[in-house]
Amino acid sequence: MHELGLLRSVADAVTAAAERAGATGVQAVGLRVGTLSGAVPEALTGAWPIAVAGTVVAGARLELEVVPATVWCPHCGTDQPIDEFFALTCPVCDTPTGNLSHGREFEVTWADLDIDRPDDDPVGSDPVDSGPLGPGPLDSGPPDTDPLDTRMPGEDAAAGPDAHTGGTDHRSRPLRGSTATGPGSASPD
């Protein structure tokens, strides 16, 4: 059951985020899992209490978002759902295609952290409260960065992301908020 190993990586990532945020506990964790990721949702649910035992995540709910597998069909011009018996052709028009659009995801999407606040500190005044994860908990960048800014450190904002190549920027970078990796992990394209 490799799901236990995957979930231990999730628990480690959420534990690290909770420590950075000063959280005293975790109420729930959201996990996006593709149907072709190699992870079985029922096995993930069953292994969760074992994977998080003895961590700050112990007792937290695991909320799974199962992502159906789809391929892009150039003839139909849309994503088409597929099953595990996908034969490298569009299931609607039989056009050859191997462009898997969705289904290999395995990523932490959010965590509900318990953060103690003084009575005079209203919710929302701390950067951790500025979004589902805020800019800090599962995010490796500083709070004042734009999550949609794909420029690498040191690139000139005025020149734009394409200035260094003269074309499209094809460098990949980790998805913000996704720190768990393993077999079936999707890479940002």
N, C-alpha and C positions, 0 to 999 in steps of 0.2 A: 504494500500500500504506500505508494510514493506521495500520496496526498498528505500524510503526516509530515514528511520532510518539507513539502511546499508550505504547509501551514505554520511550521516552526519558523520559516523565513518570514512569513507574514507577521507572526507574533514578535519576532526580533525587530522588524521594521516599525511596527506600531509601538513597541516598547521604547525604542530609540526616540520616536517622535514625541511620545508622552513625556519622556525625561527632558527633552529640549523645551517642551512647553510648560514644564513644571506641573504636570498632571499627577493627581494622586490615584487615578484609576481610569478605566476605560469602560464605557457602557455598551458600545457596539462598534463593529467594524464592517464596512461595506467592501465586498469583493466582487469584481466583474470576472466571470469565467466563461470562456467560449466553449461551444459544444465540441470543437476539435482541439481543445487545449491539452487533452490527455488526462484532465482531472475530472473525476466523477462527482457531481454535486452531492449525492447522498453520502459518499465516502468523506467528502470535505466536512459535511455537517456532523457525521459521526466521529471524525477524528479531532474536531475543533477543541472539545474540552481537554483532551489529552495534550494537544499541541500547546495550549496556553497555560496549562497547570504550572503553578509556581511563578507566574509572571504577573506584571501589573495588568495584563489583559485577561487574567483568569476571571471567569464569570461573565465576560462580555458576550453579547449576542453576535452571531455571525449572520450577516444579511447578504445573500448571494443574488447577483444579477446575472442570469444565464443569457449569453449572447448567442443567438442562432448563427450557424455558418452560412455565409453567402459568397457568391462569386460575381465578379463584374462580367457581364456579357456585352461585348462590343456591338453585336448585332441588335440586341434588344435595347441597348443603351441604358441599362439599369442593373442593379444588384439582383441576383436571383437566389432564393434559398436552396441549399443543398443538404444532403444527409451524409452519413458516414460512408456511403457507397459511391461517392462522387467519382465520375468517370472522365474528368477533364473535358467535359462538354456541358454547355448550358442545358439545364433540365427542361427548358421551355422550347428552345429552337434547335438544339443539338449543335450549335456553333462551338468549335473547339475553344476552350478557355481554361486557363489554370490560374487566373488572377483571383486568389482568395482575398475577399474584402474584409470579412469578419469571421470570427469563430475560434481564433487561436489566443484570444485575450486571457490573461491571468494577471490581474492588477488590483492593488488596494485602491479604492476610490475615495474613501473617507473613513474617519474614525471619530466617534463621539467620546471626547475626553472629559474627565472630571478635573476641573481647574478651580482650586480654592481662590476666592477673591475677597479682599477686605470689603466690609459693608459700605465703605465710601467709594468703591471702585465699580461704577455701573457697567453692566454687560455691554460690550461694544467698544469700550475705551481701550481695550487691549488688542493689538494687532492679530492675536490668535482668533478673535471673533469676527474677522472681516469676511469670512466665506465659509463654505462647508468644511474646509480644513484650515482656513485662514492662511496667511502667508508663511506660517511657521511649522505646524506640526509634522506634516509629511513632505515638506518642501525643503529642498536643499539650498535654495537661493535666499539672499537677504530680503527682508520685508519690503524694501523700496524698489524691487525689480518688477518689471512688467512680465507676467507669465507668457505673454504672446510674443515677446521680443526674442527672436531666434538668432540675434547677433552673438557671436562668440566674444568673450572678454577681450577688450582692447580694440574692437572694431569701431570705426567712426560712425556715429549715428547719422550724420549728414550724408555719408556715402551710401548707406543702406547695406543690406545683407548680400547683395549681388556684386558689390564693388570689387571684392577681392578675386572673383572668378570670372567676371564678365558675363555671367549667366546665372542659372538657378543654383541656389545653395543646396547641395545634396548631403551635407554633413548631418548626421543624426545626433540627437542629444536625448538624454533620458526624459521620459514624460514626467512632468512635475506632479508629485503626489504618488508616484508609483515606484516603490523601492523594492518590491518583492519580485524575484526573478526565478526562473526554473524552466523545466521542459515545457514547451508550449507558450512561453512568454512572447508576447507580441512586441515587435520593435516599431517605434514611431517612424512612419514614412512620410 
